[in-house]
Amino acid sequence: MAETVLVTGGTGYIASWCIVDLLQHGYTVRTTVRNLSKEKSVRDSIALAVDAGNRLSVYAADLTKDDGWDAAVKGCDFVLHVASPLGIGKIKDPNELIIPARDGALRVLRAASKAGVRRVVMTSSVAASGSPIKGPDSENDETRWTNLEATEFNAYRQSKTLAERAAWEFIAKEKSTTQLVTILPSAVLGPVLSAESLGSVQLVSRLLRGKLPGYPRLGFCIVDVRDVARAHVLAMTSNVATGERFIAAGDFMWMEDIAKVLRNRLGERAKQVPSRRLPGFVLRLAALFDTSLQEVTPNLGRKHLYSSAKAQRMLNWKSRPVATTVVECAASLLEKNAA
């Protein structure tokens, strides 16, 4: 009989591709949504990539409530805990992200432990493994933990770091047979299955819509959402993954390079993509009126790298070329009129 895997947050970008990957590899999959009114949209999105047949079921469970989690995990072999608040834009109270992220992780782990789930793979972020944003260029790996005493770290970085730390502390204290692995993706791009919960993809959408008069001197390590999903499933089944953190990151690209790739590969469809650099002071000025930009301005001109060597070595994981990821991301946004 096929093993059963619960993927939390089925409407999410990474979660939806985790569901697709699992179904493609023969698993029976459950997923959670905050409200069952979202079930149809989840099924419609997944159907664009794979025929789920009768192997996908949807449960109602909310990160901020205990209700529903025991039922969702009962009988599961594995859990991929992907759900977490995104926090796009300026957050007035960091606890709006921190509490659901941290307490939600603990709810999932408690339910999984109670149900005898073999392993939980939790989605963290390189935001939990980074050098000071305003510091010098850096190279980071899984041995580093983000120092939250630095005042520059925003609510999202705090939420991802505190949630992952809480998860590891839970596993260390509980006498449970449930194992834990964490995956730390960098900026996630790639094809979209729906126009909901897009996170990093909004960067490409902004470029395609000409929302910025130029490209700022910003850069990111990019990873394909399909490769992030694959990392979760590899970590779920690997004999050597127990108790480990794995960064899932591809190559670094400046926004200038992203813009050039889009214009070169998409031609007329990328006619609104800017072709000149935007001075840093212009972005800072725009951030006064667009709160979503306030989170990225500290990164101006800085190159923070994240190494996925450990995942490559231990999980035999690999990421596809980032230019391919960027183009396929843009093409799917255009197809769905989300750009």
Secondary structure as UniProt FT lines:
FT   STRAND          4..7
FT   TURN            10..11
FT   HELIX           13..24
FT   TURN            25..26
FT   STRAND          28..33
FT   HELIX           36..38
FT   HELIX           39..47
FT   TURN            48..49
FT   TURN            53..54
FT   STRAND          56..60
FT   TURN            63..64
FT   TURN            67..68
FT   HELIX           69..73
FT   TURN            74..75
FT   STRAND          78..81
FT   HELIX           95..115
FT   STRAND          119..123
FT   HELIX           126..128
FT   TURN            133..134
FT   STRAND          138..140
FT   TURN            142..143
FT   TURN            148..149
FT   TURN            151..152
FT   HELIX           155..173
FT   STRAND          179..185
FT   STRAND          187..189
FT   HELIX           199..201
FT   HELIX           202..208
FT   TURN            209..210
FT   STRAND          219..224
FT   HELIX           225..237
FT   TURN            239..240
FT   TURN            242..243
FT   STRAND          245..248
FT   STRAND          252..254
FT   HELIX           255..266
FT   HELIX           267..270
FT   TURN            271..272
FT   HELIX           280..287
FT   TURN            288..289
FT   HELIX           291..293
FT   TURN            294..296
FT   HELIX           297..299
FT   TURN            300..301
FT   STRAND          304..306
FT   HELIX           309..315
FT   HELIX           322..335
FT   TURN            336..337
//
